[in-house]
Structures are given as C-alpha cells and as structure tokens.
C-alpha cells in the first residue's frame, strides 16, 4: 500500500526514529501495571488513573473497550512511545480509577475524558484511539470538541443498528435480565467482603486471568474486581450498551477533514443463526463503511489474522494506523 508506506516514512523522519527501531511489543503486561500510574483528580473526590510514556509534538490517547482498562494497551503503547507522547487511562470504576456517577453512559465517559485531558494538561490536539465501545467514546468527544482532536483511529467499531429478528431480541432481553441479576449478586458479595471466597455460581464472578497478564497484574486486577464499584460500573456500562448499539451510525456523522482510520477485524459471528448472522454482518458493514466515509481524509483497513482484540493480537497494525494518522497524509 504505497500511501501507508509514504505516511510511515514521513512520520519516522519527523519523529527522528525509524519505525522498525521501536521497542518490540511485550508478550506479558509489565509488572508496573500492577501499580497506579498518575492519578489525576478530575472532580472533587474523583481521580482517574493515567499512564503516559514517550514524547513528541502530539499526544496519542488510548481508549479501551468495554469492561477493560489501560492494561489492554500494553503491546501498543511501547510501539508508539518513540514517536509521540502516548497515554492510556482507566475509565471510572475500572483499574486504579475512582468510581464515577451512575449511569456510566458514553456521554459520561466523554465528559470524563475531556476533564482528564484538561486537568492532566495533555498537549492537544489529541490523536484519539478507541477500541470497540471506546470508539463510540472518542467519536462523541470529537463531535463535541473538534478543535481538540487531530485524528481518530477506530479499532474494530462494533455493529450498530442491526435489524434482528423479534424472537432474538426477546431472548436478548431475557438474557440481559439474567445477566444483571448475576452482576447484582456479585456486587452484593463484594459489599459483604465474601466475593474472594465465593463458591457455587458466584465463583464465576472472578474468572481466570488472561494468559497475557503477569502474576502481579492479575493479582491487582482481581483486587479491583473485589470492589463493589467495579460491579456497579460494569452493570451500568453493559446496560448502556443496549442503547449505544441499537441505533445505526447517523448517515450525516462527519469529522470534516480530521484524519480517520477504521481498522476492521474478520468476524463471522460463529454460533448464531443464519438470519441473525446476516443482520449483524450487514449492520457491521454499514457501521464501518459510514465511519470510513465520515471524513474527507478517512479510510478503512482490514487486519487479517486477528480477533476483535486487534491491539492484543496485531499491535503493529494499530501502531501503523496511528502513525499514518499522525503524518496527516490520509487522503493525499
């Protein structure tokens, strides 16, 4: 892809360090993630945990997906740190960040992000990178603060506005009620201080850590999930997702000439009926196509051999997209 190569060469020259000299992506989370980075007070009695590295004329802000914190960017962040100031943070209620007011909506998270950027004095305009649900948060931020945004990288935005069969929607609502009852039970156990030793169905509240978490980080993550705030946040976020993904991307959503890169992962929606799969695939295609047409300098990039978690599976693809956006040559 000549335009991609041209962009990466340009960024390397600007940053003063060749792309291939960047630190290799680590295989496990460094133990530094078991401790807070910088806790930034954004409101009385409320602080968000911020992790920054590198330096450069631009700041890249990494926004995690649903039920995730800054640790999920541990493979992407070092790839960018020789080219820019790179920051990841824990949203309210996750990681080392304090709980925020409920409900935890996209708007609430976008407001927190603006407060964080202001209080931490992050040099703008920002390059915003959002994965999954995080793509909705950075889009909302860019819509409301366009002068504060230099570029958007949307990492596998989920399908919005899928026209699902009525029976599937009814089944989904029943599953949502059952899920919330389970999350409420986890929260009650956390409030009672019994979650760590829970047995029976509540043992599923605390799942085994993913293989990419070091022992120290897994211990810290478990400690966070023993707090009632985590379960209240998760329940609110998941309920909010119902509304977030129910409506399609507006056909007139636009970011003017702000560079936008949409990264797409292969997704066949295994295990769902054919009519549901077709509806979800159609909604996914419409969602990502509209986002890829939302700027005069936008494009969509297919990433092979990855799951939805592109930042973990193919961190170089995310880093390359950020560097291309940083170069400002999209659409040239």
QUIKAWO-V630045 format. One record per residue. N is the residue number from 1. SS is DSSP state (A for helix, B for strand, O for the rest). PHI is phi in degrees with one decimal (999 if undefined). D_CENTER is the distance of its C-alpha to the mean C-alpha in Angstrom with 2 decimals. Layout:
N:SS:PHI:D_CENTER
N:SS:PHI:D_CENTER
This chain:
1:O:999:26.36
2:A:-56.5:28.42
3:A:-64.0:26.14
4:A:-63.3:23.30
5:A:-60.4:25.91
6:A:-61.0:27.39
7:A:-64.9:24.14
8:A:-68.6:23.40
9:A:-62.6:27.01
10:A:-61.9:26.93
11:A:-63.1:23.92
12:A:-59.8:25.64
13:A:-67.4:28.78
14:A:-64.3:27.21
15:A:-77.1:25.37
16:O:80.8:28.50
17:O:-144.4:27.00
18:O:-65.1:26.85
19:A:-56.7:23.58
20:A:-75.4:25.12
21:A:-88.8:26.17
22:O:-64.3:22.61
23:O:-59.5:22.07
24:O:-61.2:21.37
25:O:-66.5:18.11
26:O:-68.3:19.02
27:O:-89.1:19.47
28:O:-129.7:18.81
29:O:-61.3:16.97
30:O:-58.7:19.50
31:A:-64.8:21.25
32:A:-61.0:20.33
33:A:-72.6:17.04
34:A:-80.0:19.49
35:O:-124.7:20.35
36:O:-63.4:18.74
37:O:-87.6:18.20
38:B:-115.5:19.30
39:B:-87.7:19.27
40:B:-103.5:19.39
41:B:-73.9:21.34
42:B:-108.3:19.99
43:B:-162.3:22.62
44:O:-52.8:25.69
45:O:77.2:24.89
46:B:-131.4:21.11
47:B:-135.2:19.13
48:B:-112.8:15.54
49:B:-86.0:15.07
50:B:-121.1:14.35
51:B:-123.6:14.67
52:B:-121.9:16.08
53:B:-151.4:18.10
54:O:75.8:20.13
55:O:-153.2:21.86
56:O:164.2:22.49
57:O:-73.0:23.12
58:O:-120.5:19.51
59:B:-112.5:16.49
60:B:-102.3:13.08
61:B:-112.8:10.26
62:B:-100.0:6.94
63:B:-111.0:4.11
64:O:-74.6:2.36
65:O:-80.9:3.13
66:O:-63.5:6.74
67:O:51.2:9.19
68:O:-144.1:7.41
69:O:-130.4:8.15
70:A:-64.0:8.84
71:A:-63.1:10.87
72:A:-69.6:8.53
73:A:-97.6:8.85
74:O:-65.5:12.60
75:O:-90.8:13.66
76:O:-83.9:12.14
77:A:-57.2:13.11
78:A:-67.1:16.82
79:A:-69.6:17.11
80:A:-103.2:16.48
81:O:-67.0:18.30
82:O:-87.9:21.68
83:O:-118.2:20.80
84:O:-162.0:18.96
85:B:-78.2:17.93
86:B:-122.4:14.40
87:B:-130.1:12.59
88:B:-125.0:9.67
89:B:-145.0:10.04
90:O:-96.7:10.17
91:O:-64.4:9.88
92:O:-51.9:13.38
93:O:88.4:14.80
94:O:-115.5:12.62
95:O:55.1:13.74
96:O:-101.0:16.37
97:O:-93.7:15.59
98:O:-71.8:18.17
99:O:-68.0:17.96
100:O:-108.3:17.71
101:O:-60.9:19.99
102:O:-93.0:19.56
103:O:-78.1:18.46
104:O:-90.9:14.75
105:O:-96.2:14.19
106:A:-58.6:11.91
107:A:-64.5:14.82
108:A:-60.8:15.02
109:A:-69.8:11.51
110:A:-65.0:12.31
111:A:-64.4:15.64
112:A:-62.6:14.43
113:A:-62.1:12.43
114:A:-64.2:15.72
115:A:-63.4:17.76
116:A:-63.3:15.91
117:A:-60.4:16.35
118:A:-71.9:19.92
119:A:-68.5:20.95
120:O:-83.6:19.62
121:O:55.2:21.27
122:O:-70.2:18.57
123:O:-67.3:20.44
124:O:-110.0:19.55
125:O:-68.0:19.04
126:B:-89.0:15.44
127:B:-93.7:13.57
128:B:-99.5:10.09
129:B:-117.8:7.39
130:B:-124.1:4.42
131:B:-99.8:3.32
132:O:52.8:5.52
133:A:-55.0:5.92
134:A:-59.8:3.64
135:A:-66.7:6.30
136:A:-68.9:8.82
137:A:-67.9:8.36
138:A:-71.4:8.89
139:A:-64.5:11.53
140:A:-61.8:13.22
141:A:-60.2:13.37
142:A:-66.4:14.89
143:A:-66.8:17.27
144:A:-93.0:18.53
145:O:-135.0:18.65
146:A:-59.9:19.35
147:A:-72.6:21.54
148:A:-95.9:18.83
149:B:-121.4:16.62
150:B:-91.8:17.85
151:B:-167.4:15.46
152:B:-124.4:12.28
153:B:-121.0:10.51
154:B:-105.3:8.77
155:B:-94.9:7.72
156:O:47.7:9.60
157:O:-59.1:9.42
158:O:-73.0:11.21
159:O:-65.9:14.84
160:O:-125.1:16.12
161:O:73.2:19.77
162:O:-64.9:21.02
163:O:-87.8:24.76
164:O:-85.8:25.14
165:O:-59.3:28.62
166:A:-59.9:29.87
167:A:-65.2:30.51
168:A:-64.3:26.98
169:A:-66.6:25.74
170:A:-64.2:28.34
171:A:-63.1:27.36
172:A:-65.5:23.70
173:A:-67.0:24.86
174:A:-63.7:27.06
175:A:-66.5:24.26
176:A:-64.7:22.15
177:A:-61.5:25.21
178:A:-64.8:25.72
179:A:-61.7:22.15
180:A:-64.3:22.48
181:A:-63.2:25.86
182:A:-66.3:24.48
183:A:-62.6:21.71
184:A:-63.4:24.50
185:A:-66.4:26.69
186:A:-62.7:24.16
187:A:-64.2:23.91
188:A:-63.5:27.71
189:A:-65.5:28.13
190:A:-64.2:25.81
191:A:-63.5:27.92
192:A:-83.0:31.04
193:O:75.7:29.99
194:O:-110.8:30.69
195:A:-65.9:27.28
196:A:-63.2:27.61
197:A:-109.2:30.85
198:O:-63.3:30.04
199:O:-126.2:31.74
200:A:67.0:32.01
201:A:-58.7:29.18
202:A:-71.5:27.37
203:A:-62.7:27.09
204:A:-73.9:24.16
205:A:-61.0:22.16
206:O:-111.8:21.55
207:O:-79.7:20.62
208:O:-63.0:21.37
209:O:-68.4:18.82
210:O:-66.9:17.21
211:O:-63.7:19.51
212:O:-83.4:17.28
213:O:-88.0:17.53
214:O:-68.1:20.70
215:A:-60.1:23.16
216:A:-65.7:22.68
217:A:-70.3:18.90
218:A:-61.7:19.44
219:A:-64.6:22.10
220:A:-65.4:20.01
221:A:-64.8:17.25
222:A:-63.2:20.15
223:A:-60.7:21.66
224:A:-65.1:18.69
225:A:-77.0:18.89
226:O:-84.8:22.58
227:O:-93.5:21.96
228:A:-57.6:22.43
229:A:-58.5:19.74
230:A:-60.6:17.02
231:A:-71.7:18.62
232:A:-64.7:19.16
233:A:-64.5:15.57
234:A:-61.0:14.43
235:A:-61.2:17.31
236:A:-66.1:16.64
237:A:-63.8:12.99
238:A:-65.8:14.23
239:A:-64.2:17.21
240:A:-63.3:15.36
241:A:-61.2:13.53
242:A:-57.5:17.11
243:A:-77.4:17.73
244:A:-58.0:14.46
245:O:-95.8:15.02
246:O:-75.0:18.79
247:O:-100.4:19.40
248:O:-69.5:19.12
249:O:-61.8:17.71
250:O:-56.1:20.72
251:O:-65.4:22.97
252:O:-104.4:23.54
253:O:-65.4:20.02
254:O:-140.4:20.55
255:O:-121.1:19.34
256:O:62.0:22.79
257:O:-107.9:22.93
258:O:-65.8:19.52
259:B:-59.6:18.33
260:B:-133.1:15.63
261:B:-118.5:14.54
262:B:-110.9:13.17
263:B:-94.4:12.61
264:B:-119.5:14.04
265:B:-99.4:14.48
266:O:-61.9:17.78
267:O:-151.8:17.78
268:O:-107.0:21.10
269:O:51.2:20.22
270:O:-66.7:22.79
271:O:83.8:24.81
272:O:-115.0:24.85
273:O:-60.1:28.02
274:A:-58.2:28.72
275:A:-67.8:28.72
276:A:-70.4:25.32
277:A:-59.5:23.92
278:A:-63.0:25.46
279:A:-65.1:24.08
280:A:-70.6:20.47
281:A:-64.7:20.97
282:A:-65.3:22.58
283:A:-67.0:19.85
284:A:-64.2:17.20
285:A:-63.9:19.56
286:A:-64.0:20.25
287:A:-57.8:16.66
288:A:-74.2:15.76
289:A:-66.3:19.30
290:A:-63.6:19.27
291:A:-67.0:16.14
292:A:-73.2:17.86
293:O:-108.5:20.91
294:O:-85.4:19.47
295:O:-143.3:20.72
296:O:-72.1:23.93
297:O:-127.7:22.02
298:B:-139.7:19.41
299:B:-158.9:19.21
300:B:-111.4:17.59
301:B:-124.3:17.46
302:B:-81.3:17.94
303:B:-112.4:16.80
304:O:-81.0:19.40
305:O:54.5:19.55
306:O:-147.0:15.99
307:O:-90.1:14.30
308:O:-58.4:11.15
309:O:-86.1:9.52
310:A:-60.7:10.60
311:A:-62.1:9.37
312:A:-88.7:11.64
313:A:-83.0:14.30
314:O:-134.5:14.75
315:A:-60.5:13.34
316:A:-63.7:16.21
317:A:-64.0:15.13
318:A:-67.5:11.93
319:A:-61.2:14.28
320:A:-62.5:16.94
321:A:-64.2:15.00
322:A:-64.6:14.17
323:A:-67.1:17.84
324:A:-65.1:19.09
325:A:-64.6:17.43
326:A:-61.5:18.84
327:A:-69.0:22.21
328:O:73.8:22.45
329:O:-97.4:24.39
330:O:-59.1:22.35
331:O:85.2:24.99
332:O:-72.0:27.86
